[in-house]
Amino acid sequence: MESGSGGGGKRRVVVIGGGIAGSLIAKNLQFDAHLTLVDPKEYFEITWANLRALVEPSFAERSVINHRDYFTNGRIIASSAVDVTDADVLTADGQVIPYDYLVIATGHADSVPKTRTERLTEYQAGNEKIKSAHSILIVGGGPTGVELAGEIAADFPEKKVTLVHDGSRLMEFIGPKAANKTLKWLRSKNVEVKLEQRVDLNSITGSDGNCTKTYHTSAGETIKADCHFLCTGIPLGSAWLKDTVLKNNLDANGRLEVDEYLRVRGWKNIFAIGDITNIPEIKQGYLAESHADVAAGNLKLLMAGGKESKMATYKPGSVTALVSLGRRDGVAQFPFVTISGIVPGMIKSRDLFVGKTRKRRGL
């Protein structure tokens, strides 16, 4: 393909997706290329902080960041990518964006509003929902459901919180020891945890006005709660790729297959980073940032005419996971030890790495 259009000999780089990985690589490459960031929303969100924002809406003022605040030297297109060829990206609003290098970082297809103001309003509404409820049902015992239960139990100990999960233990993505420590902590905070059950959200009764609702589980149990939060998995943001030139690069789970340099297999100028990749590791924000660092370095090398043999390789991250439990506690799983309590809480729970994540983007 042809490359090198634009003044000053800079290459055209298109980054699709403005999440953890996409925002960082856009920030890191903005002065090295003619860079276009394509994202359906006008902001970057520190997603692991959004549960704290539900119990403390002002927290979102620092965790929801307009793209233009960190990405000052490039073009932002607030639309979704709907097709990619070997030379262009097509957006939902009909724009055709040519590229020399492409970075796909579409992560998960989360349904969120377009503007930062609308997103902050959502957190305010979610907070009102929590404050006005006496009893709350959380559906899903992955990291989102667990951390939301922890935030509510810590900030609103008077609320009756019930968490229902269809798995045999919480957070199957981490080891049983960490899951058991988490379960013990939740129960110590009077969170009722029901495992190996599903909630039928189509058979809620008594949902008129402000009255308590009745929920039915797959085990035949009934749960009374004033409201519920659905915290089940969000689908990958790769469905749009199934009819593109990259359709054969998706694995059975819908993830893009990448080589050790984070290029999509078989492509010299298309990279993929973040949760959309098939790298065998726990999908964590800090690892997505590592992807962005490696891919940015490789792109800078290639754009400067460097040899492919000099590119950096990415090595999958270890099985490290940090789960915050309220404002003080947490569970940390490291390769050879799992700990819980205040020490992991000091690592993550107080600030949820918001200051560090903002600093990496020059904020």
C-alpha positions as semicolon CSV with decimal commas, in nm:
position;residue;x (nm);y (nm);z (nm)
1;M;0,000;0,000;0,000
2;E;0,104;0,359;-0,043
3;S;0,216;0,546;0,263
4;G;0,363;0,869;0,384
5;S;0,098;1,123;0,288
6;G;0,071;1,455;0,465
7;G;0,316;1,736;0,526
8;G;0,655;1,682;0,684
9;G;0,670;1,320;0,572
10;K;0,469;1,202;0,871
11;R;0,273;0,882;0,834
12;R;-0,101;0,856;0,882
13;V;-0,193;0,654;1,190
14;V;-0,553;0,572;1,278
15;V;-0,636;0,447;1,627
16;I;-0,979;0,287;1,662
17;G;-1,102;0,290;2,020
18;G;-1,039;0,545;2,295
19;G;-1,029;0,321;2,600
20;I;-0,735;0,233;2,825
21;A;-0,504;0,114;2,546
22;G;-0,627;0,340;2,265
23;S;-0,608;0,661;2,466
24;L;-0,250;0,593;2,575
25;I;-0,116;0,505;2,231
26;A;-0,289;0,811;2,081
27;K;-0,128;1,030;2,346
28;N;0,213;0,870;2,289
29;L;0,210;0,898;1,908
30;Q;0,037;1,232;1,858
31;F;0,356;1,422;1,775
32;D;0,512;1,143;1,565
33;A;0,236;1,096;1,309
34;H;-0,076;1,246;1,151
35;L;-0,295;1,073;1,406
36;T;-0,671;1,022;1,397
37;L;-0,856;0,881;1,698
38;V;-1,188;0,716;1,614
39;D;-1,416;0,657;1,913
40;P;-1,797;0,669;1,947
41;K;-1,765;0,873;2,265
42;E;-1,592;1,206;2,320
43;Y;-1,409;1,095;2,635
44;F;-1,179;0,835;2,786
45;E;-1,297;0,661;3,101
46;I;-1,087;0,492;3,368
47;T;-1,326;0,200;3,372
48;W;-1,210;0,035;3,694
49;A;-1,308;0,353;3,879
50;N;-1,667;0,363;3,759
51;L;-1,803;0,166;4,055
52;R;-1,656;0,417;4,301
53;A;-1,823;0,688;4,091
54;L;-2,163;0,525;4,156
55;V;-2,128;0,568;4,533
56;E;-1,936;0,898;4,502
57;P;-2,034;1,076;4,178
58;S;-1,771;1,349;4,221
59;F;-1,505;1,078;4,176
60;A;-1,602;1,063;3,808
61;E;-1,485;1,422;3,760
62;R;-1,130;1,279;3,753
63;S;-1,199;0,939;3,596
64;V;-1,402;1,059;3,295
65;I;-1,172;1,267;3,074
66;N;-1,244;1,437;2,743
67;H;-1,015;1,300;2,472
68;R;-0,904;1,652;2,387
69;D;-0,762;1,702;2,739
70;Y;-0,475;1,456;2,675
71;F;-0,481;1,425;2,295
72;T;-0,401;1,777;2,179
73;N;-0,232;1,725;1,843
74;G;-0,454;1,518;1,618
75;R;-0,799;1,458;1,484
76;I;-1,086;1,312;1,687
77;I;-1,380;1,150;1,510
78;A;-1,666;1,079;1,752
79;S;-1,815;0,788;1,561
80;S;-1,789;0,410;1,546
81;A;-1,574;0,226;1,292
82;V;-1,792;0,001;1,077
83;D;-1,544;-0,129;0,819
84;V;-1,172;-0,150;0,752
85;T;-0,995;-0,220;0,423
86;D;-0,624;-0,254;0,358
87;A;-0,608;0,124;0,314
88;D;-0,906;0,294;0,485
89;V;-1,133;0,299;0,786
90;L;-1,504;0,368;0,730
91;T;-1,706;0,523;1,014
92;A;-2,076;0,503;1,096
93;D;-2,120;0,869;1,001
94;G;-1,984;0,801;0,652
95;Q;-1,627;0,924;0,682
96;V;-1,346;0,743;0,499
97;I;-1,011;0,776;0,677
98;P;-0,698;0,658;0,494
99;Y;-0,415;0,511;0,698
100;D;-0,057;0,398;0,666
101;Y;-0,070;0,227;1,005
102;L;-0,379;0,113;1,192
103;V;-0,422;0,034;1,562
104;I;-0,736;-0,149;1,673
105;A;-0,818;-0,103;2,041
106;T;-1,195;-0,142;2,057
107;G;-1,194;-0,349;2,377
108;H;-1,549;-0,422;2,488
109;A;-1,872;-0,294;2,336
110;D;-1,998;-0,106;2,638
111;S;-2,313;0,099;2,588
112;V;-2,229;0,445;2,721
113;P;-2,339;0,796;2,621
114;K;-2,147;1,010;2,374
115;T;-2,057;1,310;2,590
116;R;-1,877;1,343;2,921
117;T;-2,164;1,550;3,064
118;E;-2,412;1,272;2,987
119;R;-2,182;1,016;3,147
120;L;-2,146;1,221;3,467
121;T;-2,527;1,254;3,476
122;E;-2,554;0,874;3,458
123;Y;-2,337;0,841;3,768
124;Q;-2,550;1,094;3,950
125;A;-2,863;0,896;3,860
126;G;-2,700;0,569;3,967
127;N;-2,604;0,724;4,298
128;E;-2,961;0,843;4,357
129;K;-3,080;0,491;4,279
130;I;-2,850;0,349;4,548
131;K;-2,929;0,616;4,806
132;S;-3,306;0,582;4,768
133;A;-3,302;0,201;4,795
134;H;-3,316;0,002;5,117
135;S;-3,228;-0,323;4,943
136;I;-3,014;-0,379;4,632
137;L;-2,966;-0,684;4,411
138;I;-2,641;-0,724;4,216
139;V;-2,655;-0,973;3,930
140;G;-2,310;-1,110;3,844
141;G;-2,014;-1,206;4,061
142;G;-1,726;-1,112;3,836
143;P;-1,494;-0,824;3,930
144;T;-1,759;-0,561;3,850
145;G;-2,029;-0,716;4,066
146;V;-1,789;-0,788;4,350
147;E;-1,638;-0,440;4,353
148;L;-1,981;-0,274;4,333
149;A;-2,101;-0,485;4,628
150;G;-1,787;-0,382;4,816
151;E;-1,836;-0,012;4,741
152;I;-2,201;-0,015;4,853
153;A;-2,129;-0,223;5,164
154;A;-1,849;0,015;5,265
155;D;-2,030;0,344;5,198
156;F;-2,387;0,237;5,279
157;P;-2,360;-0,037;5,546
158;E;-2,729;0,005;5,630
159;K;-2,834;-0,124;5,285
160;K;-2,932;-0,486;5,235
161;V;-2,713;-0,610;4,948
162;T;-2,763;-0,943;4,772
163;L;-2,524;-1,071;4,504
164;V;-2,626;-1,357;4,275
165;H;-2,370;-1,535;4,057
166;D;-2,417;-1,831;3,824
167;G;-2,067;-1,970;3,884
168;S;-1,956;-2,206;4,157
169;R;-1,729;-1,932;4,295
170;L;-1,685;-1,560;4,256
171;M;-1,455;-1,417;3,989
172;E;-1,358;-1,733;3,802
173;F;-1,081;-1,541;3,624
174;I;-0,869;-1,552;3,940
175;G;-0,768;-1,842;4,162
176;P;-0,996;-2,007;4,421
177;K;-0,793;-1,875;4,713
178;A;-0,853;-1,510;4,610
179;A;-1,218;-1,588;4,534
180;N;-1,268;-1,743;4,879
181;K;-1,105;-1,447;5,055
182;T;-1,336;-1,216;4,863
183;L;-1,644;-1,419;4,956
184;K;-1,542;-1,416;5,322
185;W;-1,497;-1,037;5,315
186;L;-1,835;-0,975;5,151
187;R;-2,014;-1,195;5,401
188;S;-1,836;-1,016;5,686
189;K;-2,000;-0,697;5,555
190;N;-2,343;-0,865;5,555
191;V;-2,360;-0,904;5,178
192;E;-2,572;-1,209;5,101
193;V;-2,401;-1,410;4,826
194;K;-2,589;-1,676;4,628
195;L;-2,377;-1,893;4,400
196;E;-2,475;-2,124;4,111
197;Q;-2,797;-1,934;4,049
198;R;-2,921;-1,703;3,775
199;V;-3,176;-1,423;3,802
200;D;-3,457;-1,404;3,549
201;L;-3,481;-1,030;3,484
202;N;-3,785;-1,088;3,261
203;S;-4,000;-1,209;3,548
204;I;-3,965;-0,922;3,796
205;T;-4,292;-0,859;3,979
206;G;-4,416;-0,562;4,177
207;S;-4,210;-0,312;3,977
208;D;-4,462;-0,028;3,973
209;G;-4,373;0,296;4,144
210;N;-4,133;0,278;4,439
211;C;-4,247;-0,053;4,584
212;T;-4,007;-0,340;4,645
213;K;-3,963;-0,577;4,352
214;T;-3,957;-0,954;4,362
215;Y;-3,688;-1,135;4,163
216;H;-3,685;-1,508;4,085
217;T;-3,373;-1,723;4,061
218;S;-3,303;-2,042;3,866
219;A;-3,298;-2,232;4,197
220;G;-3,658;-2,135;4,266
221;E;-3,570;-1,873;4,528
222;T;-3,727;-1,530;4,547
223;I;-3,531;-1,217;4,634
224;K;-3,690;-0,890;4,739
225;A;-3,502;-0,573;4,646
226;D;-3,582;-0,214;4,561
227;C;-3,354;-0,212;4,257
228;H;-3,089;-0,413;4,076
229;F;-2,759;-0,361;3,896
230;L;-2,666;-0,593;3,609
231;C;-2,293;-0,667;3,630
232;T;-2,252;-0,951;3,382
233;G;-1,986;-0,960;3,111
234;I;-1,979;-0,700;2,835
235;P;-1,929;-0,841;2,483
236;L;-1,604;-0,781;2,299
237;G;-1,593;-0,487;2,061
238;S;-1,507;-0,704;1,761
239;A;-1,842;-0,786;1,597
240;W;-1,788;-0,506;1,344
241;L;-1,474;-0,681;1,216
242;K;-1,653;-0,997;1,102
243;D;-1,723;-0,861;0,753
244;T;-1,391;-0,682;0,703
245;V;-1,049;-0,778;0,564
246;L;-0,963;-0,889;0,918
247;K;-1,244;-1,144;0,949
248;N;-1,001;-1,435;0,920
249;N;-0,784;-1,291;1,198
250;L;-1,052;-1,336;1,465
251;D;-1,022;-1,644;1,686
252;A;-1,317;-1,854;1,805
253;N;-1,376;-1,610;2,094
254;G;-1,384;-1,305;1,868
255;R;-1,038;-1,181;1,965
256;L;-0,781;-1,058;1,714
257;E;-0,481;-1,287;1,674
258;V;-0,158;-1,093;1,717
259;D;0,211;-1,177;1,683
260;E;0,481;-1,107;1,941
261;Y;0,509;-0,748;1,815
262;L;0,132;-0,689;1,864
263;R;0,069;-0,679;1,491
264;V;-0,240;-0,858;1,364
265;R;-0,108;-1,187;1,225
266;G;-0,026;-1,162;0,857
267;W;-0,032;-0,781;0,850
268;K;0,274;-0,557;0,856
269;N;0,094;-0,230;0,932
270;I;-0,205;-0,323;1,149
271;F;-0,166;-0,355;1,524
272;A;-0,414;-0,462;1,792
273;I;-0,387;-0,382;2,162
274;G;-0,589;-0,421;2,480
275;D;-0,871;-0,664;2,560
276;I;-0,948;-0,736;2,194
277;T;-0,623;-0,932;2,152
278;N;-0,590;-1,309;2,193
279;I;-0,287;-1,277;2,422
280;P;-0,317;-1,549;2,691
281;E;-0,333;-1,334;3,004
282;I;-0,591;-1,190;3,242
283;K;-0,745;-0,885;3,076
284;Q;-0,637;-0,602;3,306
285;G;-0,598;-0,228;3,253
286;Y;-0,230;-0,214;3,339
287;L;-0,159;-0,484;3,081
288;A;-0,355;-0,292;2,816
289;E;-0,128;0,004;2,892
290;S;0,175;-0,222;2,847
291;H;0,039;-0,321;2,506
292;A;0,011;0,048;2,417
293;D;0,371;0,112;2,522
294;V;0,512;-0,176;2,316
295;A;0,302;-0,099;2,008
296;A;0,384;0,274;2,027
297;G;0,755;0,198;2,041
298;N;0,730;-0,038;1,745
299;L;0,530;0,212;1,541
300;K;0,780;0,489;1,611
301;L;1,059;0,256;1,497
302;L;0,880;0,161;1,175
303;M;0,778;0,518;1,094
304;A;1,139;0,627;1,137
305;G;1,250;0,365;0,886
306;G;1,389;0,123;1,142
307;K;1,433;-0,248;1,084
308;E;1,155;-0,486;1,182
309;S;1,416;-0,701;1,355
310;K;1,464;-0,419;1,608
311;M;1,098;-0,420;1,718
312;A;1,019;-0,495;2,081
313;T;0,830;-0,811;2,168
314;Y;0,544;-0,831;2,415
315;K;0,554;-1,101;2,680
316;P;0,218;-1,199;2,835
317;G;0,162;-1,070;3,187
318;S;0,167;-1,293;3,494
319;V;-0,145;-1,398;3,680
320;T;-0,161;-1,085;3,893
321;A;-0,498;-0,940;3,988
322;L;-0,609;-0,669;4,229
323;V;-0,971;-0,644;4,340
324;S;-1,077;-0,350;4,556
325;L;-1,322;-0,411;4,840
326;G;-1,459;-0,076;4,947
327;R;-1,226;0,211;5,029
328;R;-0,975;0,037;5,255
329;D;-0,959;-0,334;5,175
330;G;-0,876;-0,548;4,878
331;V;-0,764;-0,887;4,753
332;A;-0,438;-0,926;4,562
333;Q;-0,338;-1,235;4,368
334;F;0,029;-1,259;4,277
335;P;0,199;-1,555;4,103
336;F;0,297;-1,727;4,428
337;V;0,086;-1,567;4,701
338;T;-0,263;-1,428;4,761
339;I;-0,326;-1,165;5,027
340;S;-0,630;-0,974;5,146
341;G;-0,705;-0,683;5,374
342;I;-0,555;-0,337;5,413
343;V;-0,224;-0,396;5,229
344;P;-0,380;-0,468;4,886
345;G;-0,635;-0,203;4,973
346;M;-0,354;0,051;5,005
347;I;-0,226;-0,055;4,662
348;K;-0,553;-0,004;4,476
349;S;-0,863;0,082;4,677
350;R;-0,791;0,436;4,797
351;D;-0,734;0,606;4,462
352;L;-0,805;0,313;4,226
353;F;-0,491;0,415;4,031
354;V;-0,677;0,720;3,896
355;G;-0,389;0,957;3,973
356;K;-0,135;0,725;3,809
357;T;-0,354;0,669;3,502
358;R;-0,412;1,043;3,458
359;K;-0,040;1,113;3,497
360;R;0,044;0,866;3,218
361;R;-0,170;1,083;2,992
362;G;-0,002;1,404;3,101
363;L;-0,284;1,516;3,332
